[in-house]
Amino acid sequence: MGTVTLDNLRKEFDNGNLVAVDDVSLDVADGEFITVVGPSGCGKSTTLRMLAGLETPTSGSIRINGEDVTNVHARKRNVAMVFQNYALYPHKTVEQNMAFGLRMSTDLTKDERTERVRETAEMMGIGDLLDDRPNELSGGQKQRVALGRAIVREPDVFLFDEPLSNLDAKLRTTMRTEIQRLQKELGITAIYVTHDQEEAMTMGDRIVILDDGELQQAGRPTDVYDDPANEFVGGFVGSPSMNVLDAAVEDTGTGVTLTGADGRFTYELTSDTANALAGVDEVRVGVRPEDVRIARDGETGVETAVEVLEPIGSDNYLYLDIGPEFIARVPSDVAPDLGETVRIAFDESDLHLFDPLSGASLTRDDAGADGGDATDAVEPTTAD
């Protein structure tokens, strides 16, 4: 199918006053499913449009299957893009919409185009809709037509630009599963842009996180979640977001004590973790809500008051009086009263320590973050 290489890709607008994509480099393996996520304006859609040939890079290069396509017209790149707004021609039937790309970019005869469209429509479950027009279809059916239009072209690379954001939550989950199934079944390389981190985490072989046009981290979803490269990644990935507190670092001789700026938080570190803080006076301490628990009997913990209890069904969120916002995600049968004082605890291995100036992780296990390098590709999961 197709490999993709982005090499120091950069895109400027407004005569260089706005840098949308800033020197992004990435290798995508043949058959790999990559999800690209980040806040609005981070450059993810611009990166995808450059890959598709809809935007011209200011500098850097794009290679597909080893061929430099940086200045190749979109029609000649053999990529297929699925858009957020479906981009269906309202006056054409489903069959005509699906066949349009084939007619414009291939030498197939009309009969060959018709056969391929009908085979793909049956695979997508829309074989009985071929004579309908887009205004007769539901949102889910329109999305299936858009996907089918991309599939019939048999491209080297699928590009998805937030294709499910117009669907309701239940249908979005269904279509998410369908896209994953199709991608594995076809074995095609896919790059999927989304603003939904849950989509990014559950769909991709690897997740790529952008912020302000720069690549922050790329790796397997579990690696990125467990071992974030910096505070931005730690806070962006995961729901609720990672708790982060400012703390002073004090060397006690036998270890290190972290003390919150307001004195409501102290934590003793062992010498192993303390080694990473040699010469550091201040640090940002991160811990995920699901790693915070009510302290067991006899366990040293941090005393704090419960400000808000938010039940979400299987779990409760406890908003605690530590720092600006500190959340513990606990089982639903743990339901202290508002204002009640509780003791919380968390394992040292669950702490993430960040540089307060650069945001970089001070304790990240680079050797164990397989697939975390932005230029490393991993072997994709394939269907049997």
Secondary structure, 3 states (H helix, E strand, C coil): CCCEEEEEEEEEECCCCEEEEEEEEEEECCCCEEEEECCCCCCHHHHHHHHHCCCCCCEEEEEECCEECCCCCHHHCCEEEECCCCCCCCCCCHHHHHHHHHHHHCCCCHHHHHHHHHHHHHHHCCHHHCCCCHHHCCHHHHHHHHHHHHHCCCCCEEEEECCCCCCCHHHHHHHHHHHHHHHHHHCCEEEEEECCHHHHHHHCCEEEEEECCEEEEEECHHHHHHCCCEHHHHHHCCCCCCEEEEEEEEECCCCEEEEECCCCCEEEECHHHHHHHCCCCEEEEEECHHHCEECCCCCCCEEEEEEEEEECCCEEEEEECCCCCEEEEEECCCCCCCCCEEEEECCHHHCEEECCCCCEECCCCHHHCCCCCCCCCCCCCCCC
